[in-house]
Amino acid sequence: MSSSVTLTAATRQNLLSLQDTASLTATTQNRLSTGLKVSSALDNPVSFFTSQALSQRSGDLGNLLDGISNGIQSIQAANQGITSIQKLVDQAKSVANQALSTQITTTGTASTAYSAASASTVNLFVNGAATSVALATTDTLDGALTKLNAVVGAGSFTKSTDGTKIVMNASSDVEFASAGDQTILGFSAGTAASGPTYGTTTAVGQSSDLSVSGVSARATLASQYNSLLTQIDQLAGDSSFNGTNLINGKGDNNNLTINFNPKGNSNLTVTATDETSSGLGLTSITSTSTKTSTVGQGNFLLNADINTTLNKLTTASSQLRTDASTFGSNLSVVQNRQDFSKNLINVLDTGSSNLTAADLNQEAANSQALSTRQSLGISALSLANQAQQGILQLLR
């Protein structure tokens, strides 16, 4: 047998109102504690899942920001390397120009008087270039000087104050193919392993009557130049960031790819360059002489070769400026995408928050209103029960 309590309509209505108020109060308190008006799919499926998708995309972009930041630093490291290499190239230019301005001269006076006993050909090397002068038995000293100056250069040969010996004052390195070529002009014969020579010439050792200057100075400058090329190679190798080096050699494995979205279909590939000495087209100055007592061998001794080196340095400078401009353009693009990603993350987070975040000011006001409403509901329930309390008084 079941039994039930019969409530009046007014009492039931007030109880329902109190239950609704309690439910709303619980919802408001949950929003105040979590800060969310949609904390699960049960609250609002569309807003919840849309907000979740926006938050996930924001997180993916946030993860990519680390890669973008590393890419920026790698490009800046490469650009710094190029800037420093440019300074070394400028220094190498200075060394080459100093070598070019260092004059090579051959000076001295013959130890014996000139005498054309018979027709002969004097074989010479002028700055490494082979040439010859044909002398006849009828050539006087003045005639021989005219022929020599025509080959070596005006003013290179004069006669001594007594008018019998040849005096050399040439603005070049003048060497003789054999000892006989020296003695024909009155100079003492040189030994096979003495004196400075140019490259692979077959000149005999320089005569003790003659002195060559400038060769040793240019040799020292050639050594300085080679040292600068070594520094360029080392600097290019050190211009890396987090294992990425964009100027130490070309190749797909050295390229840097920076992704701007999670799918990887929005990216930038920074092409690596070769800023080493070989990549810039610069070669070291080497010696090719087989003589045993040489001073300053190599093509740095010839003015024409120094000018060729200067042209290579100018081309290298142009390449460095072009590559620096390319890296600068890439850096600008990556920095722009970094700023864009940061702003887009903010937009996504704001959009996600708008869908799920609660207005705490409004929820606080709701809490106060529900508290007042609950108090009023309790009072109304009390009034609804007063009629039954009157009957209880009669029963007493």
Sequence and secondary structure as in RCSB ss.txt:
>XXXX:A:sequence
MSSSVTLTAATRQNLLSLQDTASLTATTQNRLSTGLKVSSALDNPVSFFTSQALSQRSGDLGNLLDGISNGIQSI
QAANQGITSIQKLVDQAKSVANQALSTQITTTGTASTAYSAASASTVNLFVNGAATSVALATTDTLDGALTKLNA
VVGAGSFTKSTDGTKIVMNASSDVEFASAGDQTILGFSAGTAASGPTYGTTTAVGQSSDLSVSGVSARATLASQY
NSLLTQIDQLAGDSSFNGTNLINGKGDNNNLTINFNPKGNSNLTVTATDETSSGLGLTSITSTSTKTSTVGQGNF
LLNADINTTLNKLTTASSQLRTDASTFGSNLSVVQNRQDFSKNLINVLDTGSSNLTAADLNQEAANSQALSTRQS
LGISALSLANQAQQGILQLLR
>XXXX:A:secstr
        HHHHHHHHHHHHHHHHHHHHHHHHHHSBS  STTT HHHHHHHHHHHHHHHHHHHHHHHHHHHHHHH
HHHHHHHHHHHHHHHHHHHHHHHHHHS  EEEEE SS     S EEEEEEETTEEEEEEE TT  HHHHHHHHHH
HH TTSEEE TTSSSEEEEESS EEESSHHHHHHTT     TT S   TT       TTEEEESHHHHHHHHHHH
HHHHHHHHHHHHH EETTEESSB  SGGG EEEESSTTS SEEEE   B STTTTT          SS SS SGG
GSHHHHHHHHHHHHHHHHHHHHHHHHHHHHHHHHHHHHHHHHHHHHHHHHHHHHHHB  HHHHHHHHHHHHHHHH
HHHHHHHHHTHHHHHHHHHH 
